[in-house]
Amino acid sequence: MTDFFTRKKNELQIKLNEVQQNAVMQTDGPLLLLACPGSGKTTTMIMRIGYLIEEKHVNPKRIKAITFSRASARDMTERFKRFFPRHPPVDFSTIHSLAFTITRTYLQKTGDAFELIEGGGKGKQAITKSMLLKRFYKETLRDDCTEDELASLSTFVSNVKNRMIPFNEWEKVPAPFDKAGSIALKYEQFKSKTKGHLLLDFDDMLSIAEQALRVDEQLAEQYRTRYDYILTDESQDTSLVQHRIVEHLV
């Protein structure tokens, strides 16, 4: 029987170098693949998944691949289908999609209803993140915010959440303009003011998922035991809270 790399070279015209081959075959314990853009990290990752299935006989359902944009998730799904058309699909998703699944499970357990206020979704949202930030900007600074200020404020809120900075430190974090920390706090307090009903933006999905995996051992075990292998693409783009979610899972 020809070896895995020879078969794939013949089938796909893909030839991996020695370092890439070593990365594919390193299937026990943690592995960091560090290389410059365009050097074939994602291809190596897809080949590693195929190696796990064909050579290590791992069930594709026991493999989770995480990336950080929907475009990347689609690209990896399509590449896997092209490289390994005979195998069942592997679970490729964005970190936000994974976090949303964990958050939804956790909030069902706690009995909290939730409403997404970012991303559009189906129908027209009664409340949006932008609407709330504009309202609290005006309440705080007695003026209307510009589109640039709104964008910088939204980025500020996302940044402090992704860095897992405690609420009581938000007003001390360097901000794009005066009182941005106070506005961000008002925004957060409003979203949870109705008991049993939360307003969530995209970053809340990450924060709540991390919290769920940290404090609910039963739920954490449920997700930890779902997969035997977890691979993340473009890990350099991982924020602290995203990295913590992956840490909890492994």
C-alpha positions as CSV (number, residue, x, y, z in Angstrom):
1,M,0.0,0.0,0.0
2,T,1.4,3.4,-0.9
3,D,1.9,5.8,1.9
4,F,-0.5,8.7,2.6
5,F,1.6,11.5,1.1
6,T,2.3,9.6,-2.1
7,R,-1.4,8.8,-2.5
8,K,-2.4,12.4,-2.0
9,K,0.4,13.6,-4.3
10,N,-1.0,11.3,-7.0
11,E,-4.6,12.1,-6.3
12,L,-4.4,15.8,-5.7
13,Q,-1.0,17.0,-7.0
14,I,-0.3,18.3,-3.5
15,K,3.2,17.8,-2.3
16,L,4.0,18.6,1.3
17,N,7.5,19.4,2.5
18,E,9.2,17.5,5.3
19,V,8.1,20.0,8.0
20,Q,4.5,20.0,6.8
21,Q,4.6,16.2,6.7
22,N,5.8,16.1,10.3
23,A,3.0,18.4,11.3
24,V,0.5,16.1,9.7
25,M,1.8,13.0,11.4
26,Q,2.1,14.6,14.9
27,T,-1.2,13.5,16.2
28,D,-0.5,13.0,19.9
29,G,-0.6,16.0,22.2
30,P,-0.6,19.7,21.3
31,L,1.0,21.1,18.2
32,L,1.7,24.7,17.0
33,L,2.3,25.2,13.3
34,L,4.0,28.6,13.0
35,A,4.7,29.9,9.5
36,C,4.4,33.0,7.3
37,P,1.2,33.8,5.3
38,G,0.8,31.8,2.1
39,S,3.1,29.0,3.2
40,G,0.4,26.3,3.3
41,K,-0.7,26.2,7.0
42,T,-4.4,25.7,6.1
43,T,-3.6,23.0,3.5
44,T,-1.4,21.2,6.1
45,M,-4.3,21.4,8.6
46,I,-6.7,19.9,6.1
47,M,-4.2,17.2,5.2
48,R,-3.7,16.5,8.9
49,I,-7.5,16.0,9.3
50,G,-7.4,13.6,6.4
51,Y,-4.5,11.7,7.9
52,L,-6.3,11.3,11.2
53,I,-9.3,9.8,9.3
54,E,-7.4,7.6,6.8
55,E,-4.4,6.5,8.8
56,K,-5.5,6.8,12.4
57,H,-9.1,5.7,11.7
58,V,-10.5,8.6,13.7
59,N,-14.3,9.1,13.3
60,P,-14.8,12.4,11.4
61,K,-17.5,13.4,13.9
62,R,-14.8,13.4,16.6
63,I,-12.8,16.1,14.9
64,K,-13.6,19.9,15.4
65,A,-12.0,22.5,13.2
66,I,-12.3,26.2,14.3
67,T,-11.6,29.3,12.3
68,F,-12.4,33.0,12.7
69,S,-14.5,34.0,9.8
70,R,-17.4,32.5,7.8
71,A,-15.4,32.8,4.6
72,S,-12.6,30.7,6.1
73,A,-15.0,28.1,7.4
74,R,-16.6,27.8,4.0
75,D,-13.2,27.6,2.3
76,M,-12.0,24.9,4.7
77,T,-15.2,22.9,4.2
78,E,-14.9,23.0,0.5
79,R,-11.2,22.1,0.5
80,F,-11.9,19.1,2.7
81,K,-14.6,17.9,0.4
82,R,-12.3,18.4,-2.6
83,F,-9.3,16.6,-0.9
84,F,-11.3,13.8,0.7
85,P,-14.6,13.4,-1.2
86,R,-15.2,9.8,0.1
87,H,-15.3,10.8,3.8
88,P,-18.2,12.2,5.9
89,P,-17.9,15.9,6.7
90,V,-15.9,17.2,9.6
91,D,-17.3,19.9,11.9
92,F,-15.8,23.1,10.5
93,S,-17.2,26.3,12.1
94,T,-16.3,29.8,13.2
95,I,-15.5,30.4,16.9
96,H,-18.6,32.6,17.1
97,S,-20.8,29.8,15.8
98,L,-19.4,27.4,18.4
99,A,-19.7,30.0,21.1
100,F,-23.4,30.6,20.2
101,T,-24.1,26.9,20.5
102,I,-22.5,26.7,23.9
103,T,-24.2,30.0,25.0
104,R,-27.6,28.8,23.9
105,T,-27.2,25.5,25.8
106,Y,-26.1,27.3,28.9
107,L,-28.9,29.8,28.9
108,Q,-31.4,27.1,28.4
109,K,-30.1,25.5,31.6
110,T,-30.2,28.8,33.5
111,G,-33.7,29.6,32.2
112,D,-32.7,32.9,30.7
113,A,-34.3,34.0,27.4
114,F,-32.1,36.1,25.1
115,E,-32.4,38.3,22.0
116,L,-29.6,39.0,19.6
117,I,-29.1,42.8,18.9
118,E,-26.4,42.5,16.3
119,G,-26.1,40.9,12.9
120,G,-29.6,41.5,11.4
121,G,-31.0,38.0,11.5
122,K,-34.6,37.4,10.3
123,G,-37.0,40.3,10.4
124,K,-36.3,43.7,11.8
125,Q,-34.7,44.0,15.2
126,A,-36.6,46.2,17.7
127,I,-33.4,47.0,19.5
128,T,-29.9,47.1,18.0
129,K,-26.4,47.6,19.4
130,S,-25.9,50.8,17.3
131,M,-29.2,52.2,18.6
132,L,-28.3,51.6,22.2
133,L,-24.8,53.0,21.9
134,K,-26.2,56.2,20.2
135,R,-28.8,56.6,23.0
136,F,-26.2,56.3,25.8
137,Y,-23.7,58.6,24.0
138,K,-26.4,61.3,23.8
139,E,-27.4,60.8,27.4
140,T,-23.8,61.0,28.6
141,L,-22.4,63.7,26.4
142,R,-25.6,65.7,25.5
143,D,-24.8,65.5,21.8
144,D,-25.4,63.2,18.8
145,C,-22.5,60.9,18.0
146,T,-21.0,60.8,14.5
147,E,-20.6,57.6,12.5
148,D,-16.9,57.6,13.2
149,E,-17.5,57.9,16.9
150,L,-20.1,55.2,16.8
151,A,-17.7,52.9,15.1
152,S,-14.9,53.6,17.5
153,L,-17.2,53.2,20.5
154,S,-18.5,49.8,19.2
155,T,-14.9,48.7,18.7
156,F,-14.0,49.8,22.2
157,V,-16.8,47.7,23.7
158,S,-15.8,44.7,21.7
159,N,-12.1,45.2,22.6
160,V,-12.7,45.3,26.4
161,K,-14.9,42.2,26.3
162,N,-12.5,40.2,24.1
163,R,-9.6,41.2,26.5
164,M,-11.8,40.0,29.4
165,I,-11.4,43.3,31.3
166,P,-13.7,43.4,34.4
167,F,-16.5,45.9,34.3
168,N,-15.1,47.9,37.2
169,E,-12.0,48.7,35.1
170,W,-13.7,49.8,31.9
171,E,-13.6,53.5,32.8
172,K,-9.8,53.3,33.3
173,V,-9.1,51.7,29.9
174,P,-7.6,54.1,27.3
175,A,-10.6,55.1,25.2
176,P,-11.2,56.7,21.8
177,F,-12.9,59.7,23.4
178,D,-13.9,61.1,26.8
179,K,-16.6,59.0,28.7
180,A,-16.4,56.1,26.3
181,G,-16.0,53.7,29.3
182,S,-19.0,55.2,31.0
183,I,-21.1,54.8,27.9
184,A,-20.0,51.2,27.4
185,L,-21.0,50.4,31.0
186,K,-24.4,51.9,30.6
187,Y,-24.9,49.9,27.5
188,E,-23.9,46.7,29.3
189,Q,-26.1,47.4,32.3
190,F,-29.1,48.1,30.1
191,K,-28.7,44.8,28.2
192,S,-29.2,42.7,31.4
193,K,-31.7,45.0,33.3
194,T,-34.7,42.8,32.6
195,K,-34.4,39.7,34.8
196,G,-34.5,36.5,32.8
197,H,-34.2,38.2,29.4
198,L,-30.8,39.2,28.1
199,L,-29.9,41.4,25.1
200,L,-26.8,39.9,23.5
201,D,-24.3,41.2,20.9
202,F,-21.7,39.0,19.2
203,D,-19.1,39.5,21.8
204,D,-21.5,38.5,24.6
205,M,-21.7,35.0,22.9
206,L,-18.0,34.6,23.5
207,S,-18.1,35.9,27.0
208,I,-21.0,33.8,28.1
209,A,-19.6,30.7,26.4
210,E,-16.3,31.1,28.2
211,Q,-18.1,31.7,31.5
212,A,-20.3,28.6,30.9
213,L,-17.3,26.3,30.3
214,R,-15.6,27.8,33.3
215,V,-18.4,27.5,35.9
216,D,-20.6,24.7,34.7
217,E,-18.5,21.5,34.9
218,Q,-21.3,19.3,33.5
219,L,-21.7,21.5,30.4
220,A,-17.9,21.8,30.0
221,E,-17.6,18.0,30.1
222,Q,-20.4,17.6,27.6
223,Y,-18.5,19.7,25.0
224,R,-15.0,18.4,26.0
225,T,-16.1,14.8,25.4
226,R,-17.7,15.5,22.0
227,Y,-14.3,15.8,20.2
228,D,-11.0,13.9,20.3
229,Y,-9.2,16.4,18.2
230,I,-9.6,20.2,18.0
231,L,-7.7,22.3,15.5
232,T,-7.8,26.1,15.1
233,D,-6.8,27.9,12.0
234,E,-5.4,31.5,12.0
235,S,-4.7,31.3,15.7
236,Q,-2.8,34.5,15.7
237,D,-6.2,36.3,15.3
238,T,-7.5,34.7,18.5
239,S,-8.6,37.1,21.2
240,L,-8.1,36.3,24.9
241,V,-11.7,35.1,25.4
242,Q,-11.6,33.1,22.2
243,H,-8.4,31.4,23.3
244,R,-9.9,30.6,26.7
245,I,-12.8,28.9,25.1
246,V,-10.5,26.6,23.1
247,E,-8.4,26.0,26.3
248,H,-11.5,24.9,28.2
249,L,-12.4,22.5,25.4
250,V,-9.0,20.8,25.4
